[in-house]
């Protein structure tokens, strides 16, 4: 333990006292100045009892020292944007999967070495200190991680842009694996505090729920009554890579005011009644995606979505007014020339009626003017073709919670129907499917995706295949009305977090062979690695870097699971949200089959096989029973395989618990084979596939989402392809319904082996039943696991053969990284900026 003496002397782990005076050096460059600034924060920004300087205290003091520098850049950026008054983008997302911020911040600020030296002077090492940080629990999966990559790219490209989200106290959940399977507990990222956020007590907006609509004699309308919460802003700095621009992620917290606390009731002993609104305010930002099986759960989710939209739009309008306050009269028609709002999926759809309401009811604009401004301001990104993920909200629930917004949505729908009848009469018979309000008497709903498409100036998919499906299937009728409204923006990932910082050995190798580190902001330069793909010198360094990452991963797996894995085996990894369409079940059924075959072999035959360590990780949504059964099955198979002395040096199965960004930063660099095996046409894009490919990991996958483009870029000979295509899937499902499917005997063998209780007494019949029958709820193998199983086995055999040839595998790995240039979020965001938002670089001088 290191302790700080009161005179600023620090006693390091070695017991040698080093003089580190606690002096504020917020912008210090030298290690000694930085050490003094960290020491200053430990003493004068006290968050803990004095005299302790253990790793946890050292982390918070270090983070606050980095934040000093960020605040200076932040303020400079804010002032520069205010002065130049460029058009700005506001990105609305229910999720941001930020990950740890310390490594990213000092990396982007290019001060890693100085901070490493400073911490040494204080008796700590940087790696140990960064490990103390808890991941911000603001997201679930790809959607939230994409939003975070986008923020990084916006700042790196010096684009004037803000992120808006909610400050969840407990996020999604922390996953623990027990004998019973997955258990959920509250995420504790805010249990102490976040050193990165700055609360803005001057930025508070009222957000109303329930109430009623008053109609004034003039015909104008006003939403009144109900309950009003306060939205208070917490800002998180987003630094660009080696640039002065530092943008903001603004997170809203819900609070009730002192006036809403009933002192009379409290003093009367009615404590809960006295603070009812305070309690309801706390619920809004408690948990990401609260269960919505009950009406209360649905109301809470809808409250969350509206809270984000209302607070953010009030803030955006307020900022627009501030920046144009020099004008005598506000010109609202200028609003879309200064403001671009991007909806990340359908969760922030309520921004559309809320912007209309604010413009009409608060600012006095007429319908036509408000509609013109709204539709020129808002753009929508679609992330899914899954029907259950295209949000539909109950009309009675919406009328109850947001009566004024339902009036506006009704009017948008009415005008849309009239427009179609007038200009596209041939679509008259399809109106029931493309209008916004579904008036089915059993279940009247608002179709949020339809509202987004009707109201936005641009709709984009997130991979070429996905965007093609949107245009040809999901939104085909809208395309005939607005052919130019639809675009593709293939997703990307930030090369900073996902290669430069998480795999320093491989990064150094790339920089050495390319003779430049400019690839970190110009990922297309990676293509120049191709000329060295057969170079023995590069092969040796590449293998060495990959082995270092595998050894680090093996240490991590031992630490979190107690399982010892061999870095000389093939590391085969599938990490993502657990969902039947992502087909972790296909993976584990194959593992079961492989285990059975290994058991049937002689010891000599086993020695000829490719030894594998299969790792699967991801969270199953708390109420998604089949997903949780898959988690249990993976763990049960692992328990048997890993303790089988005949087999466990040739096959191991590990479930990696509590998958998050920091875990991904260990797994992805250490991976050699990565599984992206969703049913074709179901995964919008995928972004983990890009992270793995960038790190020289080979993909086994279907022609789904961005896999299609990754395979084109890395070369089809460097991709293990299998499975039905998106075009074939509907026909195969029909054949299945008609009883024409003949299962492969190996598929039946794997299922039977599980049913034989080889992996314990748990009843897996309900899970396996989902793969059987020809139709019916929970049956009929909707995701075609059985159809794709034989092709998957063949692809896995090709993997085994390729891995035996070390030189060939290393060449394929190099070609994978060399072909990943397209998948930078810098490229994606440049395209959004030019082709959707119409914003330009605004570099801080």
C-alpha positions in Angstrom: 0.0 0.0 0.0 1.2 3.5 -0.8 0.4 6.3 1.6 0.6 10.1 1.2 2.3 11.9 4.0 0.9 15.3 4.9 4.0 17.1 3.7 3.5 15.7 0.2 6.1 13.0 0.7 4.9 9.8 -0.8 6.0 6.4 0.5 6.0 4.1 -2.5 5.7 0.3 -2.6 9.4 0.0 -2.3 9.4 1.9 0.9 11.5 4.7 -0.5 10.1 8.2 0.2 9.9 10.4 -2.8 9.1 14.1 -2.6 6.0 14.8 -4.7 4.6 18.2 -3.6 0.8 18.6 -4.0 0.8 21.5 -6.4 -1.9 22.2 -9.0 -0.5 21.8 -12.6 -3.7 21.4 -14.6 -1.9 21.6 -17.9 1.5 20.1 -16.8 3.4 18.3 -19.5 6.4 16.9 -17.6 6.0 13.8 -15.5 7.0 15.6 -12.3 4.3 18.3 -12.9 1.7 15.6 -13.6 2.7 13.7 -10.5 2.3 16.9 -8.4 -1.1 17.5 -10.0 -2.2 14.0 -9.1 -0.9 14.5 -5.6 -2.8 17.8 -5.4 -6.1 16.1 -6.4 -5.5 13.4 -3.8 -5.2 16.0 -1.1 -7.4 18.9 -2.2 -10.2 17.2 -4.2 -10.7 14.7 -1.4 -13.1 11.9 -2.1 -11.7 9.5 0.5 -10.2 9.6 4.0 -6.8 11.3 4.0 -3.4 9.6 4.1 -4.4 6.6 1.9 -3.1 6.4 -1.6 -4.0 2.9 -2.7 -4.7 2.0 -6.3 -8.4 3.1 -6.1 -7.6 6.5 -4.6 -4.7 6.9 -7.2 -7.2 6.2 -10.0 -9.6 8.9 -9.0 -6.8 11.4 -8.4 -5.3 10.5 -11.8 -8.6 10.8 -13.6 -9.3 14.2 -12.1 -5.8 15.3 -13.1 -6.6 14.2 -16.7 -10.0 15.9 -16.5 -8.3 19.3 -15.7 -6.7 19.2 -19.2 -10.0 18.0 -20.8 -11.9 20.9 -19.2 -9.5 23.4 -20.7 -10.0 21.9 -24.1 -13.7 21.5 -23.6 -14.2 25.2 -22.7 -12.1 26.2 -25.7 -14.1 24.0 -28.0 -17.4 25.3 -26.6 -16.3 28.9 -27.0 -15.0 28.3 -30.5 -18.3 26.7 -31.6 -20.2 29.6 -30.0 -18.1 32.2 -31.9 -18.1 30.5 -35.3 -21.7 29.3 -35.0 -21.5 26.4 -37.4 -24.3 23.9 -38.1 -24.1 21.2 -35.3 -25.2 17.6 -35.1 -27.0 16.4 -32.0 -26.9 12.6 -31.7 -29.8 11.1 -29.7 -29.3 7.6 -28.4 -30.7 5.6 -25.5 -27.4 3.8 -25.2 -23.7 4.7 -25.0 -21.4 1.8 -24.3 -18.4 4.0 -23.4 -16.0 1.6 -21.6 -13.2 2.9 -19.5 -12.3 6.5 -20.1 -8.8 6.9 -18.6 -6.8 4.8 -21.2 -8.8 6.4 -24.0 -8.3 10.0 -22.7 -4.6 9.8 -22.1 -4.2 8.0 -25.4 -6.2 10.6 -27.4 -4.3 13.4 -25.6 -1.0 11.6 -26.5 0.2 11.7 -22.9 0.4 8.0 -22.0 4.2 8.0 -21.3 4.1 11.1 -19.2 1.3 9.7 -17.0 3.0 6.3 -16.7 6.2 8.1 -15.5 4.2 10.3 -13.1 2.5 7.4 -11.5 5.8 5.6 -11.1 7.0 8.6 -9.1 3.9 8.0 -6.9 4.6 4.3 -6.4 2.0 3.0 -8.9 2.0 1.6 -12.4 -0.4 2.9 -15.0 -1.8 -0.5 -16.0 -2.8 -1.3 -12.5 -4.4 2.1 -12.1 -6.5 1.9 -15.3 -7.8 -1.5 -14.1 -9.5 0.3 -11.1 -12.0 2.1 -13.4 -15.5 0.7 -13.7 -17.2 0.6 -17.1 -19.9 3.2 -17.5 -23.1 1.1 -17.6 -24.9 3.2 -20.2 -25.5 0.6 -22.9 -26.3 -3.0 -23.8 -24.6 -4.0 -27.1 -23.7 -2.9 -30.6 -26.1 0.0 -30.8 -24.6 1.7 -27.8 -21.0 0.8 -28.7 -21.5 2.3 -32.2 -22.8 5.5 -30.6 -19.6 5.7 -28.5 -17.4 5.0 -31.5 -19.2 7.8 -33.4 -18.6 10.3 -30.6 -14.9 9.5 -30.7 -14.8 10.0 -34.5 -16.8 13.2 -34.4 -14.2 14.7 -32.0 -11.3 13.3 -33.9 -12.6 14.8 -37.2 -13.2 18.2 -35.4 -16.9 18.1 -36.2 -19.3 20.3 -34.1 -21.4 17.6 -32.6 -23.0 16.5 -29.2 -24.2 13.3 -27.9 -27.4 13.1 -25.8 -28.3 10.2 -23.5 -29.6 9.2 -20.0 -27.5 8.9 -16.9 -28.6 5.4 -15.8 -27.7 4.7 -12.2 -27.6 0.9 -12.7 -27.4 0.5 -16.5 -28.4 -2.9 -17.9 -27.2 -5.4 -15.2 -24.1 -7.2 -13.9 -24.0 -10.8 -15.0 -22.9 -13.5 -12.6 -22.7 -17.2 -13.6 -23.8 -19.8 -11.1 -24.8 -23.5 -11.3 -28.3 -22.2 -12.1 -27.0 -20.2 -15.1 -27.1 -16.4 -15.5 -28.0 -14.2 -12.5 -28.5 -10.5 -12.8 -27.6 -7.9 -10.2 -27.5 -4.1 -10.4 -24.4 -2.6 -12.0 -22.4 -0.5 -9.5 -20.6 1.9 -11.8 -22.0 5.0 -10.0 -21.8 3.5 -6.5 -18.9 5.8 -5.6 -18.9 8.5 -8.4 -17.7 9.0 -11.9 -14.6 11.3 -12.1 -15.4 12.3 -15.7 -18.8 13.8 -15.5 -19.5 17.5 -14.7 -22.9 18.3 -13.3 -24.3 21.5 -14.9 -26.6 23.0 -12.2 -27.5 25.8 -14.6 -28.9 23.5 -17.3 -32.2 22.2 -16.1 -35.4 21.7 -18.1 -38.9 20.7 -17.1 -40.3 17.5 -18.6 -44.1 16.9 -18.2 -46.0 13.6 -18.2 -49.7 12.9 -18.2 -52.0 16.0 -17.9 -54.4 17.3 -20.5 -54.5 19.6 -23.5 -56.1 23.0 -23.2 -57.6 24.6 -26.3 -57.4 28.4 -26.2 -60.0 30.7 -27.9 -57.4 31.5 -30.6 -57.3 27.8 -31.5 -53.8 27.3 -30.0 -53.3 24.4 -27.8 -51.3 23.9 -24.5 -50.3 20.8 -22.6 -50.9 21.4 -18.9 -51.3 19.5 -15.6 -49.9 16.1 -14.9 -46.5 15.7 -13.2 -43.4 17.7 -14.0 -39.8 16.4 -13.5 -36.6 18.3 -13.8 -33.9 17.2 -16.3 -30.5 18.1 -15.0 -27.4 17.9 -17.3 -24.3 15.9 -16.6 -21.6 16.4 -19.2 -18.9 13.9 -20.1 -15.9 15.2 -22.2 -15.2 13.4 -25.4 -11.6 14.1 -26.6 -10.5 13.7 -30.2 -7.3 11.9 -31.1 -4.4 14.3 -31.1 -6.7 17.3 -31.7 -7.7 20.2 -29.5 -11.4 19.5 -30.1 -13.2 18.0 -27.1 -16.9 17.4 -27.6 -19.7 16.6 -25.1 -21.8 13.7 -24.2 -24.7 15.2 -22.2 -26.5 12.8 -20.0 -29.8 13.7 -18.3 -30.7 12.9 -14.8 -34.4 13.1 -13.5 -35.0 15.0 -10.3 -38.1 16.3 -8.5 -37.9 19.8 -6.9 -38.1 20.7 -3.2 -41.6 22.0 -3.9 -42.6 18.4 -4.7 -41.7 17.2 -1.3 -44.7 17.3 1.0 -43.4 18.4 4.4 -46.8 18.1 6.0 -47.2 14.4 5.0 -43.7 13.6 6.0 -44.1 15.1 9.5 -47.4 13.2 9.7 -45.3 10.0 9.3 -46.5 9.4 5.7 -42.9 9.2 4.5 -43.5 7.4 1.1 -46.5 9.6 0.2 -44.5 12.7 1.0 -41.8 11.9 -1.6 -43.8 10.2 -4.3 -42.6 12.4 -7.2 -39.0 12.1 -6.0 -39.4 8.3 -6.0 -40.9 8.4 -9.5 -38.2 10.7 -10.8 -35.5 8.2 -9.5 -37.2 5.4 -11.5 -36.7 7.2 -14.8 -32.9 6.9 -14.9 -32.5 3.8 -12.7 -32.2 1.0 -15.3 -31.6 0.7 -19.0 -34.5 -1.1 -20.7 -36.6 -1.9 -17.6 -38.9 -5.0 -18.1 -42.0 -4.1 -20.0 -44.3 -7.1 -19.4 -46.5 -4.9 -17.2 -48.3 -1.6 -18.0 -46.1 0.1 -15.4 -43.0 -1.2 -17.2 -44.2 0.0 -20.6 -45.0 3.4 -19.1 -41.5 3.7 -17.6 -39.8 2.8 -20.8 -41.9 5.4 -22.7 -41.2 7.9 -19.9 -37.4 7.3 -20.4 -37.7 7.8 -24.2 -39.7 11.0 -23.9 -37.5 12.3 -21.1 -34.4 12.0 -23.3 -36.1 13.6 -26.3 -37.8 16.5 -24.5 -34.8 17.6 -22.4 -32.5 17.3 -25.4 -34.7 19.3 -27.7 -35.3 22.0 -25.2 -31.5 22.3 -24.8 -31.0 22.4 -28.5 -33.6 25.1 -29.0 -32.1 27.1 -26.1 -28.7 26.9 -27.7 -30.0 27.9 -31.1 -31.6 31.0 -29.4 -28.4 31.8 -27.6 -26.3 31.7 -30.7 -28.8 33.8 -32.7 -29.6 36.3 -29.9 -27.8 39.1 -31.8 -30.7 39.1 -34.3 -33.7 41.2 -33.5 -36.1 38.5 -34.4 -35.5 34.7 -34.5 -35.7 33.3 -37.9 -37.0 29.8 -37.3 -36.5 28.8 -40.9 -32.8 29.0 -40.2 -33.1 26.2 -37.5 -32.4 23.3 -39.9 -29.3 25.2 -41.3 -27.8 25.2 -37.8 -29.2 22.0 -36.3 -29.1 18.4 -37.4 -30.7 15.8 -35.1 -29.9 12.1 -35.7 -32.2 9.4 -34.1 -30.2 6.3 -33.2 -32.9 3.7 -33.9 -36.5 4.2 -32.9 -36.0 4.8 -29.2 -35.8 8.6 -29.7 -38.8 8.8 -32.1 -40.7 11.0 -29.8 -38.3 13.8 -30.7 -40.5 14.3 -33.8 -43.8 15.2 -32.1 -41.9 16.9 -29.3 -40.1 19.3 -31.7 -43.4 20.0 -33.4 -45.0 20.7 -30.0 -42.2 23.0 -28.9 -42.3 25.0 -32.2 -46.1 25.3 -32.3 -47.2 25.5 -28.6 -44.2 27.3 -27.1 -42.8 29.3 -30.1 -46.1 30.1 -31.8 -45.3 28.7 -35.2 -48.1 27.3 -37.5 -48.3 23.6 -38.5 -46.8 24.0 -42.0 -43.8 26.0 -40.7 -43.2 23.6 -37.8 -43.5 20.5 -40.0 -41.0 22.0 -42.6 -38.5 22.7 -39.8 -38.9 19.3 -38.1 -38.7 17.2 -41.3 -35.6 19.2 -42.5 -33.9 18.7 -39.1 -34.4 15.1 -38.1 -32.8 12.0 -39.7 -33.3 8.4 -38.7 -30.9 5.4 -38.5 -32.6 2.0 -38.7 -30.7 -0.8 -36.9 -33.0 -3.8 -37.3 -35.3 -5.8 -39.5 -36.5 -7.9 -36.6 -40.2 -7.2 -36.1 -40.0 -7.3 -32.3 -37.3 -4.6 -32.4 -39.4 -2.2 -34.5 -41.1 -0.5 -31.6 -44.9 -0.3 -31.5 -46.5 1.6 -28.6 -50.0 1.1 -27.3 -52.2 4.0 -28.3 -54.1 4.0 -24.9 -50.7 4.2 -23.1 -49.5 7.0 -25.3 -52.8 9.0 -24.9 -52.4 8.6 -21.1 -48.8 9.7 -20.9 -48.5 12.1 -23.8 -51.9 13.4 -24.9 -50.6 16.4 -26.8 -48.1 14.3 -28.7 -50.8 11.8 -29.7 -52.8 14.7 -31.2 -49.7 15.7 -33.2 -49.0 12.1 -34.3 -52.7 11.7 -35.4 -52.4 14.8 -37.5 -49.1 13.7 -39.1 -50.7 10.4 -40.0 -53.9 12.0 -41.4 -51.8 14.3 -43.6 -49.6 11.5 -44.7 -52.6 9.4 -45.8 -54.1 12.4 -47.6 -50.8 13.0 -49.4 -50.5 9.3 -50.5 -54.1 9.3 -51.8 -53.4 12.4 -53.8 -50.0 11.7 -55.2 -49.7 7.8 -55.1 -53.2 6.4 -55.6 -51.7 3.1 -56.6 -50.6 2.7 -52.9 -54.1 3.1 -51.6 -54.5 -0.6 -50.8 -51.2 -0.6 -48.9 -52.0 2.3 -46.7 -53.0 0.1 -43.7 -49.4 -1.2 -43.6 -47.5 2.1 -44.1 -49.6 4.5 -42.1 -48.4 5.4 -38.6 -51.4 4.5 -36.5 -52.6 0.9 -36.5 -56.2 1.0 -35.4 -56.6 -2.8 -34.8 -59.4 -2.9 -32.3 -57.7 -5.7 -30.3 -54.4 -3.8 -30.1 -54.2 -0.3 -31.4 -50.6 0.9 -31.7 -48.3 3.7 -32.9 -45.7 2.3 -35.3 -42.6 4.2 -34.4 -40.5 3.2 -37.4 -43.2 4.4 -39.7 -43.4 7.7 -37.9 -39.6 8.0 -38.3 -39.7 7.3 -42.0 -42.6 9.6 -42.7 -41.1 12.5 -40.8 -37.3 12.3 -41.4 -35.5 13.8 -44.3 -33.1 10.8 -44.5 -33.4 7.2 -43.5 -30.2 5.0 -43.4 -29.4 1.4 -42.9 -26.0 0.4 -41.4 -24.6 -2.1 -43.9 -25.1 -2.5 -47.6 -27.1 -5.7 -47.3 -29.2 -4.3 -44.5 -29.9 -1.1 -46.5 -30.9 -3.1 -49.5 -33.3 -5.2 -47.4 -34.8 -2.0 -46.0 -35.4 -0.7 -49.5 -36.6 -3.9 -51.1 -38.7 -5.3 -48.2 -39.3 -3.4 -45.0 -39.7 0.1 -46.4 -40.3 -0.7 -50.1 -43.6 1.2 -50.3 -42.0 4.4 -48.9 -39.2 4.1 -51.4 -41.8 4.4 -54.2 -42.9 7.7 -52.6 -39.5 9.1 -51.6 -36.8 7.3 -53.7 -34.1 9.7 -52.5 -34.8 9.5 -48.8 -33.0 6.2 -48.3 -29.2 5.8 -47.9 -26.6 3.3 -46.6 -24.0 4.1 -44.0 -22.0 1.0 -43.3 -21.0 1.1 -39.6 -17.4 1.5 -38.4 -15.4 1.3 -35.3 -12.8 3.6 -33.8 -9.2 2.4 -34.6 -8.0 4.1 -31.4 -9.8 2.0 -28.8 -10.1 -1.1 -30.9 -6.5 -1.5 -32.0 -4.1 1.3 -31.1 -4.9 1.2 -27.3 -6.2 -2.4 -26.8 -3.4 -4.1 -28.7 -0.2 -2.0 -28.3 2.1 -4.9 -29.5 0.3 -5.4 -32.8 0.0 -1.6 -33.2 3.7 -1.1 -32.8 4.3 -3.9 -35.4 1.9 -2.2 -37.9 3.5 1.2 -37.3 7.0 -0.3 -37.8 6.2 -2.0 -41.1 4.2 0.9 -42.5 6.9 3.3 -41.3 4.1 5.6 -40.0 1.4 5.8 -37.3 -0.9 7.8 -39.5 -3.0 4.7 -40.0 -4.6 5.5 -36.6 -6.6 8.3 -38.2 -6.4 7.1 -41.8 -7.2 3.4 -41.6 -7.1 2.9 -45.4 -3.3 2.9 -45.0 -3.5 -0.6 -43.6 -3.9 -1.9 -47.2 -0.1 -1.3 -47.5 0.5 -4.3 -45.2 -0.5 -6.6 -48.1 2.9 -6.1 -49.8 4.5 -7.7 -46.7 1.9 -10.6 -46.3 4.5 -13.2 -47.1 7.5 -11.6 -45.4 9.0 -13.9 -42.8 10.1 -11.0 -40.6 6.6 -9.6 -40.4 5.2 -13.1 -39.8 7.6 -13.6 -36.8 6.6 -10.2 -35.2 2.9 -10.7 -36.0 2.9 -14.1 -34.3 4.8 -12.7 -31.3 2.3 -9.9 -30.9 -0.7 -12.3 -31.2 0.9 -14.7 -28.7 1.4 -11.9 -26.2 -2.3 -11.0 -26.5 -3.3 -14.7 -26.1 -1.2 -15.0 -23.0 -2.8 -11.9 -21.5 -6.2 -13.3 -22.3 -5.3 -16.7 -20.7 -4.3 -14.9 -17.5 -7.6 -13.0 -17.5 -9.7 -16.1 -18.1 -7.9 -17.9 -15.2 -8.6 -14.8 -13.0 -12.3 -14.5 -13.7 -13.4 -18.2 -14.2 -10.6 -20.2 -12.6 -10.2 -22.1 -15.9 -6.7 -22.7 -17.1 -6.5 -22.4 -21.0 -3.5 -23.1 -23.2 -2.4 -20.2 -25.4 -1.0 -22.7 -28.0 -4.6 -23.8 -28.8 -6.8 -22.1 -31.4 -8.7 -19.3 -29.5 -12.2 -19.4 -31.0 -14.5 -16.7 -29.7 -18.1 -15.6 -30.0 -19.0 -12.6 -27.9 -22.2 -10.6 -28.3 -25.7 -10.2 -26.9 -27.2 -13.7 -26.4 -30.1 -14.0 -28.9 -31.5 -16.9 -30.9 -30.9 -15.1 -34.2 -27.2 -14.6 -33.3 -27.1 -18.4 -33.0 -24.8 -19.1 -30.0 -26.9 -22.3 -30.0 -25.4 -23.3 -33.4 -22.0 -22.8 -31.9 -22.5 -24.8 -28.8 -24.3 -27.7 -30.7 -21.2 -27.9 -32.8 -19.0 -28.0 -29.7 -21.2 -30.8 -28.3 -20.8 -32.7 -31.6 -17.0 -32.1 -31.6 -16.7 -33.3 -28.0 -18.6 -36.5 -28.9 -16.4 -37.2 -31.9 -13.2 -36.6 -29.8 -14.5 -39.1 -27.2 -14.9 -41.7 -29.9 -11.4 -41.2 -31.2 -8.3 -43.2 -30.2 -5.5 -41.2 -28.4 -3.5 -41.2 -31.6 -6.4 -39.8 -33.6 -6.9 -37.0 -31.1 -3.3 -35.9 -31.5 -4.0 -35.2 -35.2 -6.8 -32.8 -34.4 -6.6 -29.0 -34.0 -6.8 -28.2 -30.3 -9.3 -25.5 -29.6 -10.4 -23.2 -26.7 -14.0 -22.1 -27.4 -15.0 -18.9 -25.6 -18.6 -17.6 -25.6 -19.7 -14.5 -23.8 -22.6 -12.1 -23.7 -25.7 -11.1 -21.6 -29.1 -12.6 -22.1 -31.9 -10.2 -21.4 -33.4 -11.0 -18.0 -36.8 -12.1 -19.3 -35.5 -13.9 -22.4 -35.9 -17.5 -21.3 -34.4 -19.3 -24.3 -31.4 -17.0 -24.3 -30.8 -17.8 -20.6 -31.1 -21.5 -21.4 -28.3 -21.1 -24.0 -26.1 -19.5 -21.3 -26.8 -22.4 -19.0 -26.0 -25.0 -21.7 -22.6 -23.4 -22.6 -21.7 -23.5 -18.9 -22.9 -27.1 -18.5 -21.0 -28.3 -21.5 -17.9 -26.5 -20.2 -18.2 -28.2 -16.8 -18.1 -31.6 -18.4 -15.6 -31.0 -21.3 -13.1 -29.1 -19.2 -12.9 -31.8 -16.5 -12.6 -34.7 -19.0 -8.9 -35.8 -18.9 -9.2 -37.6 -22.2 -10.3 -34.6 -24.1 -9.5 -31.4 -22.2 -6.1 -30.8 -23.8 -7.8 -30.8 -27.2 -11.0 -28.9 -26.4 -12.1 -26.5 -23.7 -15.3 -24.5 -23.4 -15.4 -21.2 -21.4 -18.3 -18.9 -20.8 -16.8 -15.4 -20.2 -18.9 -13.7 -17.6 -20.2 -10.1 -17.6 -19.2 -9.2 -21.1 -18.6 -5.5 -21.5 -16.2 -3.1 -23.3 -13.3 -3.7 -21.0 -13.7 -7.5 -21.4 -13.9 -7.0 -25.2 -10.6 -5.1 -25.0 -9.0 -8.3 -23.7 -10.8 -10.9 -25.8 -10.6 -9.3 -29.2 -6.8 -8.9 -29.5 -6.4 -12.4 -28.1 -8.8 -14.0 -30.6 -7.8 -16.0 -33.7 -11.2 -17.2 -34.9 -14.3 -15.2 -34.4 -17.9 -16.4 -34.9 -20.4 -14.1 -36.7 -23.0 -16.7 -37.6 -26.4 -15.0 -37.4 -29.1 -16.2 -39.8 -28.6 -14.3 -43.0 -30.7 -11.1 -43.3 -31.2 -10.8 -39.5 -28.1 -8.8 -38.3 -28.3 -5.2 -39.5 -24.5 -4.8 -39.5 -22.5 -6.1 -36.5 -19.5 -4.1 -35.4 -17.7 -6.7 -33.3 -16.9 -8.5 -36.6 -15.0 -5.3 -37.6 -13.1 -5.2 -34.3 -12.0 -8.8 -34.7 -11.0 -8.5 -38.4 -9.0 -5.3 -37.6 -7.1 -7.3 -34.9 -6.1 -10.0 -37.4 -8.7 -12.5 -36.3 -10.3 -14.6 -39.0 -14.1 -14.8 -39.3 -16.3 -17.8 -39.7 -19.6 -16.4 -40.7 -22.7 -16.1 -42.9 -23.4 -13.6 -45.6 -25.2 -11.3 -43.1 -24.8 -7.7 -42.2 -21.3 -6.2 -42.6 -19.9 -9.7 -43.0 -20.7 -9.3 -46.7 -18.5 -6.2 -47.0 -15.8 -7.5 -44.7 -15.4 -10.6 -46.9 -15.1 -8.4 -50.0 -12.4 -6.3 -48.3 -10.3 -9.0 -46.7 -10.6 -11.4 -49.6 -13.0 -14.4 -49.7 -10.0 -16.8 -49.3 -9.4 -15.2 -45.8 -13.0 -15.7 -44.6 -14.7 -19.0 -43.6 -18.1 -18.8 -45.2 -21.2 -21.0 -44.8 -24.9 -20.8 -44.6 -28.1 -19.9 -46.5 -28.2 -16.5 -48.1 -30.7 -13.8 -47.1 -32.6 -14.4 -50.4 -33.0 -18.1 -49.6 -34.2 -17.8 -46.0 -37.9 -17.1 -46.6 -38.2 -20.0 -49.0 -36.4 -22.3 -46.6 -38.8 -21.3 -43.8 -41.8 -22.1 -46.1 -40.3 -25.5 -47.0 -40.0 -26.1 -43.2 -43.6 -25.2 -42.6 -44.6 -27.6 -45.4 -42.6 -30.5 -43.7 -39.9 -30.7 -46.4 -36.9 -30.3 -44.1 -34.7 -33.4 -43.7 -32.3 -32.9 -40.8 -28.6 -33.9 -41.1 -27.9 -37.0 -38.9 -25.0 -35.2 -37.2 -27.5 -32.4 -36.1 -29.8 -35.1 -34.6 -26.8 -36.8 -33.0 -25.7 -33.5 -31.2 -29.3 -32.9 -29.9 -29.6 -36.5 -28.8 -26.3 -36.3 -26.9 -27.7 -33.3 -24.9 -30.9 -35.1 -24.3 -29.0 -38.1 -23.0 -28.1 -36.0 -19.9 -24.4 -36.1 -20.8 -24.2 -32.5 -19.5 -26.2 -32.8 -16.3 -29.8 -33.2 -15.3 -31.2 -29.8 -16.4 -34.1 -30.2 -18.8 -33.0 -28.8 -22.2 -36.0 -30.1 -24.1 -37.8 -26.7 -24.3 -34.6 -25.2 -25.9 -34.1 -28.2 -28.3 -37.9 -28.2 -29.1 -37.4 -24.7 -30.6 -35.3 -26.4 -33.3 -38.0 -29.0 -34.1 -41.4 -29.3 -35.6 -42.4 -27.4 -38.8 -44.2 -24.4 -37.4 -45.8 -23.1 -34.2 -44.7 -20.6 -31.5 -41.3 -21.6 -30.2 -40.9 -24.4 -32.7 -40.0 -24.8 -36.4 -36.4 -23.6 -36.1 -37.1 -20.1 -37.3 -33.4 -19.2 -37.3 -32.5 -22.2 -39.5 -29.9 -23.7 -37.1 -30.6 -27.2 -38.5 -30.4 -26.2 -42.1 -27.1 -24.4 -41.6 -25.5 -27.1 -39.3 -23.9 -29.3 -42.0 -22.4 -26.3 -43.8 -21.1 -25.0 -40.5 -19.4 -28.3 -39.8 -17.7 -28.2 -43.2 -16.5 -24.6 -42.6 -15.1 -25.7 -39.2 -13.2 -28.4 -40.9 -11.6 -25.8 -43.2 -10.7 -23.8 -40.1 -8.9 -26.8 -38.6 -7.0 -27.5 -41.8 -5.9 -23.8 -42.2 -4.8 -23.6 -38.6 -2.4 -26.6 -39.0 -0.5 -24.5 -41.6 1.0 -21.8 -39.4 2.4 -19.8 -42.3 -0.9 -19.8 -44.2 -2.9 -18.8 -41.0 -0.5 -15.9 -40.3 -0.8 -14.7 -43.8 -4.6 -14.8 -43.6 -4.4 -12.9 -40.3 -2.3 -10.1 -41.8 -4.6 -9.9 -44.8 -7.6 -9.5 -42.5 -6.0 -6.5 -40.8 -4.9 -5.1 -44.2 -8.5 -5.3 -45.5 -10.1 -3.5 -42.5 -9.5 0.1 -43.6 -13.1 0.6 -44.7 -14.5 -0.2 -41.3 -13.3 2.9 -39.5 -16.0 5.0 -37.8 -14.0 8.0 -39.1 -15.1 7.0 -42.6 -18.7 6.4 -41.5 -19.0 9.7 -39.7 -17.4 11.6 -42.6 -20.2 10.2 -44.8 -22.9 11.2 -42.3 -21.4 14.7 -42.1 -21.4 15.2 -45.8 -24.4 13.2 -47.0 -26.9 13.5 -44.2 -26.0 16.3 -41.7 -24.4 18.8 -44.0 -21.9 19.8 -41.3 -18.2 20.7 -41.7 -15.0 20.6 -39.7 -14.8 23.3 -37.0 -11.2 22.9 -35.7 -10.2 24.7 -32.5 -7.2 26.9 -33.4 
